[in-house]
Amino acid sequence: MGLASLQASTAGLESNDAGDSTYNLVEGQLATFTSQRDALAGQMLNLREGAAFNNQPIPDQQAIQLIQQAQALLHSVRNLANNP
């Protein structure tokens, strides 16, 4: 997500729109993506810690769902980088 978000931010900076409207829009969307990423990472971390320290199994369906959500988020960030 890091490189794609850098590309999106750079594209927003380079837009030269009046009032930096594209830049502000891109940065706002990146902030939303970052919050979504942090929420997903927190869920993944909780599952991993439960498995590592409490011998709790990670349900396959839950793992698949989190992976799919993370992939969709990455796709959204890449799309923003290509179309700011």
N, C-alpha and C positions, 0 to 999 in steps of 0.2 A: 504494500500500500504506500510505502514511503516514496518511492520514485514516481509513481503515478500522481501522488498528491503534490510533489514538487513540480512536476510538469504542468499540472492544472494551475497551480499558483503562479508559475512563470507566465503561462498563457494569459492569465488574468492581468498580470502586471504589464504585459506587452500590448494589451488591447488598446490602450490610449483612449478609452471612452471618456466622454465628458462626465465629470464627477466620479470617475473610477467605478462606474456602475458594474461592469463585468468583473472587475477585481473584487468588489464587495460581494457580489453574488457568489463568485467562486469560493471566496474565503468563508462565507456563511455556510455554503454547502459542505466544505471541508470540515468545518466545526461539527456539523451534524454527523458526517461520516465518522469523525473521530469519536464522538459520543457512542455511536452504534458499535464501533470497533471495540471500545473499552467495555461496553456491556457484554459483547460476545466473548471477549477475552476473559472477563470475570467469570462467566459461566463455565468456560473451558477450564480455567484454573481451579474452580471449585471441584469439578469432576476429577481432574488430575490429582488434586490433593486428597480427595476422598479415596481414590484408588491407591495412591502411594502410601498414605499414612493410616487409613482406616480399613483397608482391605475391602473397599466397596467396589463392586463391578460398575463399569461404565456401560449403560444400556446402549446397544448398537443403534437403535432408532434415534436416541437423543444425540449421539455422536454424529450420526449422518446429518441430522437436522442442523446442528451447529456448523458443520463443515459446509453445507449448502448455503447457509446464511452468510458465512464468511466469504465464500466464493462469489455470491451475489453482490455483496458489499464491494469486494475488489473490482468486480465488473463495473459497478457504478462509478467508482473512482477513476478507473481507466477511461470510461466513457466521458466523464467530465474533463479529463486531461486532453482527450481528442476533440471535444466539442464544448469549449468553455462558454 
